[in-house]
Amino acid sequence: MRRLLRPTRMARCIWEIDLGWLWEQGVRGLALDLDNTLVEWNREELRPEVRAWVAEAQRRGMRLCLVSNAFRGRRVRAVAEALHMPVVVQAMKPFPRAFRRALAALGTEAGSTCAIGDQVFTDMLGANWMGLVTVLLTPLAPRESPHTRLIRLLEAPLRRRWQRGQGRGHTECRGTPASPLGSSED
């Protein structure tokens, strides 16, 4: 079970993930979580660093897809549209169907796809189950849904162990304040 939970890599923020490393690993598709990965929970505002990282991944020829468990798709679709990528809503991560839908949207195979998210028991478990490369992020902000806060209690000991293994402690990711969807060079 530990193998299914442990990420391939950990990073503080999506914009700190080395796209060159992903490319060298053969990654050509990225299945991206939304809340506390690309935007703060229940928000639409994108940080300039997120926009720049996504644009660079697309420039390199990577395919990107937004994969969210959110049941109301308007907000998720708005972010996906702003970032010019397809979206899988009501994904039901960690179940394999969520990642199969993402692979179909991306047109990639599991071995050449990386899932990036902030939750162990949805993003990492589901993606590892399907054989994807995985990157676990520190949540962008402390604000989360009540059920996620409960799950974080189970995640905490795992994250601490993995961070010790990587030789770094928990640090918050700071960046430029997020801007409304329509305010950038879309």
C-alpha positions, 0 to 999 in steps of 0.5 A, a space after each residue: 500500500 505504501 508504494 501506492 501512496 508515495 509520490 515519485 517526487 515532492 515539490 512546494 509549488 507547481 512552478 518549482 517542478 523542473 519541466 526538464 526533469 519531467 521531459 527527461 523521464 519521458 513525460 509528455 502529458 500532465 494531469 493536473 489537480 485544481 484546488 490548492 495545486 493550480 489555484 487556492 481552494 474554491 477560487 479561480 484566480 491564477 498566480 502569474 507563476 502558474 500561468 508561466 509554468 503552464 505556458 512553458 510546459 505547453 511550449 515544450 510540447 507537453 499536453 496538459 489536462 485539468 482533473 478535478 473531483 469538483 462536482 460543479 464544473 463552471 469554476 473548473 472549466 473557467 480555469 481550464 479555458 484560461 489555461 487552454 487545456 481540456 478538463 475532466 470534472 467529477 473525476 472521482 479520484 482516486 478511482 482509475 476511471 478518473 485517470 483513464 479519462 485524463 489519459 484519453 483527453 491527453 492522448 498519452 499512455 500511463 508511463 508517459 504521463 505525470 499526475 500533479 496534485 496536493 493530496 495523497 489519498 486522491 491524487 497520488 493513490 489514484 495516479 500511482 494505481 494507474 502507473 503514472 509518474 507523480 508529484 505531490 505538492 504542498 497545498 497553496 493555501 491553508 483554506 480547504 474543504 472540511 473533509 479535506 482537513 480531516 484527510 490531512 490528519 492522515 496525510 501528515 505523518 506520511 508527508 513528514 516522513 517523506 520530507 525527512 527522506 528528501 532532506 527538507 522541512 515543510 515550507 510554505 510556497 510564496 508567490 505573486 498574488 493571484 489575479 482574476 482569470 481575465 486579467 492576464 495575457 490569455 
